[in-house]
Amino acid sequence: MDGMIRTRLSLPTPPPGVVSRASTLGAQPETLLTVLSAPAGYGKTTLTAQWAAALHNGGGAFCWLTADIAMNAPNVFVRHLAEAASLEEAHSCEALMSALERRGPFSVFIDDLHLLSAPVRAQIMRLVGLSAPELRFIIGTRSAEGLT
């Protein structure tokens, strides 16, 4: 895994006393791109983590990646996303999308997108543009800048 922090690739544990929204979040999103944008402390991570857990409990496939400033080079980001999806052989956008498409319905959760550079955000939008209809991207961020 050469320097990747395992917690960045794992679903966060909800805080004690959190209100469960599992009954409303179990299905794969219907839209290709879902962006949850709000200031710090508004529950983006909690909500998306509950969504991913409900999707998993319903038999859905997903990967989770918590963004970090160390991922600000596009090739580093692709490597981290490939690791999160257990696709070590994917080292480019095209290879990553091809490998994800072979999985069938699949959701990619990316948290803390605001920590990533403009080139990496552009690369994420490129991934979304290359996506097959059965792939979904769910993004949590403090700013949706660069996601157009």
Secondary structure, 3 states (H helix, E strand, C coil): CCCCCHHHHCCCCCCCCCCCCHHHHCCCCCCCEEEEECCCCCCHHHHHHHHHHHHHHCCCCEEEEECCHHHCCHHHHHHHHHHHCCCCCCCCHHHHHHHHHCCCCEEEEEECHHHCCHHHHHHHHHHHHHCCCCEEEEEEECCCCCCC
